[in-house]
């Protein structure tokens, strides 16, 4: 990998953007960057509900790639903002295929991190012939154990961050925090909303191994929409059967496409132990383990690893760490 490739590419202006009407009254925002004749790549954001950022396109050489950023239902600039109605994982998978056909793309590279990796695996299993490759970062397996770990199970590892939850009355019993939090968001007094959003932000950052920050009123409002959408998914087990992501991985294991996973070894949002389980279902996939990095895709070592993989895919049609 060249020395220059350790820095993100400049994110040039989008050459096309729009809102795509899909089922349930949703309108999905998408934009395209790079060059129209470049290698098509779809970026799937995390969350659920986080939305895309132009910075995500910086992993791809704008002279070699056609980068498509898609805001999933209720996320980012998609409308209605924060809407949970007709918002399920099967719908998101269908939306990806609707966008591909709308853009006239035969096959594209799909890159997703965290929840975006979940969708990438499920989409690849549903439409294997439409992918030229699959690049995953810190994948989320959406099992009951993964949700239990995030919503309370990790509290002994992050006692300082947990105190923000404890001060609001969060229960420590296994499986109790998620329904408690959903009820707080559903019927709690508006005056407590900022405290719950702040506690979630601090907790999420602690597990991700990234610094938290003071939140402005605008930050609180944006995070409230995102967390409410996440709760909608998590309270419904992400609309995925138990073990469904691993079953999907088994189905794509025999498909002839380059697959690579990049995993931060210090991540407590999507721990490396889960990725080890996933890789057993994907014996032909490559993996880059990144030491000292958590959930942050822009941590220097994670960024360098991802850029190198993307560079090799453009040059060779496969991932070469």
C-alpha positions as CSV (number, residue, x, y, z in Angstrom):
1,X,0.0,0.0,0.0
2,X,1.4,3.4,-0.9
3,X,2.2,5.9,1.8
4,X,-0.4,8.3,0.3
5,X,-3.2,5.8,0.8
6,X,-3.1,6.1,4.6
7,X,-5.1,9.4,4.2
8,X,-8.7,9.6,3.1
9,X,-9.3,10.8,-0.5
10,X,-10.9,14.2,-0.9
11,X,-14.6,13.9,-1.0
12,X,-15.5,15.6,-4.2
13,X,-19.0,17.0,-4.8
14,X,-21.7,14.5,-5.6
15,X,-22.4,14.2,-9.3
16,X,-26.0,13.0,-8.7
17,X,-28.4,12.8,-5.9
18,X,-32.1,12.2,-5.3
19,X,-34.9,10.7,-3.2
20,X,-36.1,7.2,-4.2
21,X,-39.7,6.3,-3.4
22,X,-40.1,2.9,-1.9
23,X,-42.8,1.0,-0.1
24,X,-44.6,2.3,3.0
25,X,-44.4,6.0,1.9
26,X,-40.7,6.2,2.5
27,X,-38.4,8.3,0.3
28,X,-34.7,7.3,0.5
29,X,-32.0,9.8,0.0
30,X,-29.0,8.7,-2.1
31,X,-26.1,10.4,-3.7
32,X,-23.3,9.4,-6.0
33,X,-19.7,10.6,-5.8
34,X,-16.5,9.8,-7.8
35,X,-17.0,9.1,-11.6
36,X,-20.0,7.6,-13.3
37,X,-17.8,5.1,-15.2
38,X,-16.0,4.0,-12.1
39,X,-16.2,0.7,-10.1
40,X,-19.7,0.8,-8.5
41,X,-19.6,0.6,-4.7
42,X,-22.6,0.8,-2.3
43,X,-21.8,2.0,1.3
44,X,-24.2,0.7,4.0
45,X,-24.2,2.8,7.2
46,X,-24.6,1.6,10.7
47,X,-27.1,2.2,13.4
48,X,-29.8,1.3,12.6
49,X,-30.6,4.9,11.8
50,X,-27.2,6.6,11.8
51,X,-27.3,7.8,8.2
52,X,-24.4,8.4,5.7
53,X,-21.7,11.0,5.7
54,X,-19.7,12.3,2.7
55,X,-16.6,11.3,4.7
56,X,-17.5,7.7,4.0
57,X,-16.7,8.2,0.4
58,X,-13.2,9.2,1.3
59,X,-12.1,5.5,1.4
60,X,-12.5,5.4,-2.4
61,X,-10.3,6.9,-5.1
62,X,-12.8,9.3,-6.8
63,X,-11.1,8.8,-10.1
64,X,-11.6,5.0,-10.0
65,X,-14.8,4.4,-8.1
66,X,-18.5,5.3,-8.4
67,X,-19.5,5.6,-4.8
68,X,-23.2,5.4,-3.8
69,X,-24.3,6.6,-0.4
70,X,-27.7,5.5,0.8
71,X,-29.6,6.7,3.8
72,X,-31.8,3.8,5.0
73,X,-35.4,4.3,6.0
74,X,-35.9,7.0,8.6
75,X,-32.2,7.8,8.7
76,X,-30.1,10.7,7.5
77,X,-31.9,12.8,4.9
78,X,-34.5,10.1,4.1
79,X,-38.1,10.9,4.7
80,X,-40.1,10.7,6.9
81,X,-37.2,11.3,9.4
82,X,-37.0,8.8,12.2
83,X,-40.1,7.0,10.9
84,X,-40.5,3.5,12.4
85,X,-43.6,2.5,10.4
86,X,-43.0,0.0,7.6
87,X,-39.4,0.0,8.7
88,X,-38.0,-3.5,8.9
89,X,-34.8,-5.4,7.9
90,X,-36.5,-7.2,5.0
91,X,-37.7,-3.8,3.7
92,X,-34.1,-2.4,3.9
93,X,-32.8,-5.4,1.9
94,X,-35.5,-4.8,-0.7
95,X,-34.6,-1.1,-0.9
96,X,-31.0,-1.9,-1.7
97,X,-32.1,-4.0,-4.7
98,X,-34.6,-1.3,-5.8
99,X,-31.8,1.3,-5.8
100,X,-29.5,-1.0,-7.8
101,X,-32.0,-1.4,-10.5
102,X,-32.9,2.3,-10.4
103,X,-29.3,3.2,-11.0
104,X,-28.8,0.6,-13.7
105,X,-26.0,-1.2,-12.0
106,X,-25.4,-4.8,-12.8
107,X,-23.0,-5.7,-9.9
108,X,-21.5,-3.6,-7.2
109,X,-19.0,-3.9,-4.4
110,X,-20.9,-3.6,-1.0
111,X,-19.1,-2.1,2.0
112,X,-20.8,-2.0,5.4
113,X,-19.7,-1.5,9.0
114,X,-21.5,-2.7,12.2
115,X,-25.2,-2.7,11.3
116,X,-24.2,-1.9,7.7
117,X,-22.2,-5.2,7.8
118,X,-25.4,-7.0,9.0
119,X,-27.3,-5.7,6.0
120,X,-24.4,-6.5,3.7
121,X,-24.4,-10.1,4.6
122,X,-28.1,-10.4,4.4
123,X,-28.2,-8.7,1.0
124,X,-25.4,-10.8,-0.3
125,X,-27.3,-14.0,0.7
126,X,-30.5,-12.7,-1.0
127,X,-28.9,-11.4,-4.2
128,X,-25.4,-13.0,-4.5
129,X,-25.3,-12.5,-8.3
130,X,-25.4,-8.7,-7.8
131,X,-22.2,-8.4,-5.8
132,X,-18.7,-8.0,-7.1
133,X,-17.3,-8.2,-3.5
134,X,-18.2,-7.7,0.1
135,X,-16.1,-5.7,2.6
136,X,-17.2,-5.8,6.2
137,X,-16.0,-3.8,9.2
138,X,-16.7,-4.9,12.9
139,X,-19.8,-6.8,11.9
140,X,-22.9,-7.0,14.1
141,X,-24.5,-10.4,14.2
142,X,-27.8,-9.3,15.7
143,X,-28.1,-12.3,18.0
144,X,-29.9,-12.1,21.4
145,X,-26.5,-12.3,23.1
146,X,-25.2,-9.3,21.1
147,X,-28.1,-7.2,22.2
148,X,-27.8,-8.4,25.8
149,X,-24.1,-7.5,25.8
150,X,-24.7,-4.0,24.6
151,X,-27.7,-3.3,26.7
152,X,-26.2,-4.0,30.1
153,X,-24.0,-7.1,29.8
154,X,-20.9,-4.9,29.4
155,X,-21.5,-2.8,32.4
156,X,-18.9,-4.4,34.5
157,X,-16.3,-3.6,31.9
158,X,-17.3,0.1,31.8
159,X,-18.5,1.0,35.3
160,X,-17.9,4.8,34.9
161,X,-20.1,5.0,31.8
162,X,-22.7,2.7,33.4
163,X,-23.1,5.2,36.2
164,X,-24.9,7.5,33.8
165,X,-27.5,4.8,33.2
166,X,-27.6,3.9,36.9
167,X,-28.4,7.4,37.9
168,X,-31.5,7.2,35.7
169,X,-32.6,3.9,37.3
170,X,-31.4,1.4,34.7
171,X,-31.9,-2.2,35.9
172,X,-28.8,-4.5,35.9
173,X,-30.7,-7.8,35.6
174,X,-30.0,-9.7,32.4
175,X,-32.4,-8.7,29.6
176,X,-34.1,-6.0,31.7
177,X,-32.4,-2.8,30.3
178,X,-33.7,-2.9,26.7
179,X,-37.4,-3.0,27.7
180,X,-36.8,-0.4,30.4
181,X,-35.1,1.9,27.9
182,X,-37.9,1.4,25.3
183,X,-40.5,2.4,27.9
184,X,-38.5,5.5,28.9
185,X,-38.4,6.6,25.3
186,X,-42.1,5.8,24.8
187,X,-43.7,7.4,27.8
188,X,-41.0,9.2,29.9
189,X,-41.4,12.9,30.5
190,X,-39.8,15.2,27.9
191,X,-37.7,16.7,30.6
192,X,-35.8,13.4,31.0
193,X,-35.2,12.9,27.3
194,X,-31.9,14.8,27.2
195,X,-30.6,12.7,30.1
196,X,-31.4,9.4,28.5
197,X,-29.9,10.4,25.2
198,X,-26.8,11.7,26.9
199,X,-26.4,8.5,28.9
200,X,-26.8,6.4,25.7
201,X,-24.2,8.6,23.9
202,X,-21.7,8.2,26.7
203,X,-22.3,4.5,26.9
204,X,-22.0,3.9,23.2
205,X,-18.7,5.9,23.1
206,X,-17.3,3.9,26.0
207,X,-17.9,0.6,24.3
208,X,-16.7,2.0,20.9
209,X,-13.5,3.3,22.6
210,X,-14.1,6.8,21.3
211,X,-14.4,10.0,23.3
212,X,-17.8,11.3,24.2
213,X,-18.6,15.0,23.8
214,X,-20.9,17.6,25.2
215,X,-24.2,17.5,23.3
216,X,-26.0,20.6,22.0
217,X,-29.8,20.7,21.8
218,X,-29.5,20.0,18.1
219,X,-27.3,16.9,18.9
220,X,-29.9,15.7,21.4
221,X,-32.7,16.0,18.8
222,X,-30.7,14.2,16.1
223,X,-29.7,11.4,18.5
224,X,-33.2,11.0,19.8
225,X,-34.4,10.2,16.3
226,X,-31.6,7.8,15.8
227,X,-31.9,6.0,19.1
228,X,-35.7,5.8,18.8
229,X,-35.2,4.0,15.5
230,X,-32.6,1.7,17.0
231,X,-34.9,0.8,19.8
232,X,-37.6,0.0,17.2
233,X,-35.2,-2.5,15.6
234,X,-33.7,-3.9,18.8
235,X,-37.0,-4.5,20.5
236,X,-38.0,-6.6,17.5
237,X,-34.7,-8.6,17.5
238,X,-33.7,-6.5,14.4
239,X,-36.5,-8.4,12.4
240,X,-34.0,-11.2,12.0
241,X,-34.5,-14.8,13.1
242,X,-32.1,-15.9,15.9
243,X,-28.8,-16.9,14.1
244,X,-30.1,-15.5,10.9
245,X,-27.0,-13.5,10.0
246,X,-24.8,-16.6,10.5
247,X,-27.1,-18.6,8.4
248,X,-26.9,-16.0,5.7
249,X,-23.1,-16.1,5.9
250,X,-23.2,-19.9,5.4
251,X,-25.2,-19.4,2.2
252,X,-22.7,-16.9,0.7
253,X,-19.7,-19.0,1.7
254,X,-19.9,-21.0,-1.5
255,X,-20.5,-18.0,-3.7
256,X,-17.6,-16.9,-5.8
257,X,-16.9,-13.4,-4.7
258,X,-14.1,-11.7,-2.7
259,X,-15.1,-11.2,1.0
260,X,-13.0,-9.5,3.6
261,X,-13.6,-8.5,7.2
262,X,-11.7,-5.8,9.1
263,X,-12.1,-6.0,12.9
264,X,-10.9,-3.7,15.6
265,X,-9.7,-5.9,18.5
266,X,-10.6,-3.3,21.1
267,X,-14.2,-2.9,20.0
268,X,-16.9,-3.6,22.7
269,X,-19.8,-2.6,20.5
270,X,-19.2,-5.4,18.1
271,X,-16.5,-7.5,19.8
272,X,-13.9,-9.5,18.0
273,X,-15.2,-12.7,19.5
274,X,-18.4,-12.3,17.4
275,X,-16.3,-11.8,14.3
276,X,-14.4,-15.0,15.1
277,X,-17.7,-16.9,15.1
278,X,-18.7,-15.3,11.7
279,X,-15.4,-16.3,10.1
280,X,-16.1,-19.9,10.9
281,X,-19.1,-19.6,8.6
282,X,-17.0,-17.8,5.9
283,X,-13.9,-20.0,5.6
284,X,-12.8,-18.4,2.4
285,X,-13.0,-14.8,3.6
286,X,-10.0,-12.8,4.5
287,X,-9.7,-11.0,7.8
288,X,-7.5,-8.1,9.0
289,X,-7.4,-7.8,12.8
290,X,-6.5,-4.3,13.9
291,X,-4.9,-3.9,17.3
292,X,-5.8,-1.1,19.6
293,X,-8.8,0.0,17.6
294,X,-12.4,-0.1,18.7
295,X,-15.5,0.8,16.6
296,X,-14.2,3.9,14.9
297,X,-13.7,3.5,11.1
298,X,-11.5,6.5,11.0
299,X,-9.0,5.5,13.7
300,X,-5.6,5.7,11.9
301,X,-4.9,2.0,11.8
302,X,-8.4,1.0,10.8
303,X,-8.5,3.7,8.1
304,X,-5.1,2.6,6.7
305,X,-6.3,-1.1,6.6
306,X,-9.5,-0.2,4.8
307,X,-7.9,2.1,2.3
308,X,-5.4,-0.7,1.5
309,X,-8.1,-3.2,0.8
310,X,-10.1,-0.8,-1.3
311,X,-7.0,0.1,-3.3
312,X,-6.2,-3.6,-3.9
313,X,-9.8,-4.3,-5.1
314,X,-9.5,-1.5,-7.7
315,X,-6.2,-2.8,-8.9
316,X,-6.8,-6.6,-8.7
317,X,-10.5,-7.2,-8.4
318,X,-9.9,-8.9,-5.0
319,X,-8.8,-7.9,-1.5
320,X,-5.1,-8.1,-0.8
321,X,-4.2,-6.9,2.8
